[in-house]
Amino acid sequence: MKMVQAIIRPAKIEDVKKALDDAGYTSLTSIEVKGRGRQKGITQTWRGEEYKVDMLPKVKLEVVVPSDKEDEVVEIIKKNAFTGGIGDGKIFVLPVDKVVRIRTGEIDGKAL
């Protein structure tokens, strides 16, 4: 099993969520986070004064899938989170050793 984590723009969460849902991946977790990438934030102007915003709002999505589905999920996220601009985000894929459904005690694939 794999955990696909994606850090994306908040404006793209609904597009990504719908695309994952349409493909049959209904279970996911989203967390509002702040972060910065290579650009180290942005400079904005307010009332003629420049100021730096170095921690930008993002959404972190987590989806646990069977190992043979990770590439499909990555492609869905990549396609639907894309704007072409700096700050579109990153996708990380991590191994998952074990999953346990608390309510039933089911383990691994049955718990997904």
N, C-alpha and C positions, 0 to 999 in steps of 0.2 A: 504494500500500500504506500501511497505517496500523499504528502500534504503540499498542495499548491498554494503558495502565499503570493498575493499581488498587492502592490502599493499603487493606487491609481488616483486620478483626479475625482473629487466628490461629484462633479457634474456627470461622470460616466458610470456611476454605480448602477443606475437603473437600466442602462443599456446592457451592461455586463450581466447583471442579475437576470434580466429577461432572456438573454441569449443562453445562459447556463440552464435556466429553467426549461426553455424550449428544447434543449439537447438532452434533458432528463437528469440534470444535476441540480436537484432542488435543495439539497442540504448545504448550507454555507454559513459562515460567520463573518460579520463585518464589524470593524472597529474604527471609530474616528481617531485619527492620529495626526501628528504634526511631524514634519521632517524637512530635510533638504538634501539635495543631490549635488552633483558636480558644480552647478551654478551657484551654490551657497546662498540661495534665496534670491530675492528681487529687490530692486530699488524703486520706490514709488514717490510721487510728489503729492503733497496735500497742502493747500493754501500757500503755494509757492515754496514750501520747504521740502527738501528731499529727506527721505528716511528709508532705512533698510529693513526689510522683513526677511529674516533668515530661516524661520521655521514656518513652512507653508502647510495649510490644512490638506490632508490626504485621507483616503479610506484604505484600510488594510482588509483584504478578503482572504479567507482561509477555506479551502475545499479539500476534503480527504477523499481520494478515489483509489480504485484498484490500480496497480502499477501500469497495466496495459492501457489505461485511459488518460494518463498524465499528459501526453502530447496533445490529445484532442482538447482537453481542458485549457492547456496553455494557449493553444491557437484561438480558442473561443475568446479568452480574456484579451489576448493580444489584439485581435481584430476589433473587438468592441470597445476597448479602452483607448484606442489609437486616435490622436488628433493631429499628429505630425509636429507638434510643438515641444519645446523643451519642457520637461516636467511631466511627461506622460506616465512615467512610473517604471517599476521593475517587477519581475516575476521570479520567485524563488521556488524550487522544488526540493522537498526534504523527505527522507525516509520516515515511515511510521512503523514502529515495531509492533504495536498492539493497540487495538480499539476495544473498549468494553461498553456496551449499552447498559447504563445504570439500572433502568427499569426492569429489563428481562435477564440481564447477565450474558446476553449473546456476545460473542467474541469475533473480532476481526471482520471479515467480509460480511458476515450476517449482521454485524452491528452497524454497518454503514447504511 
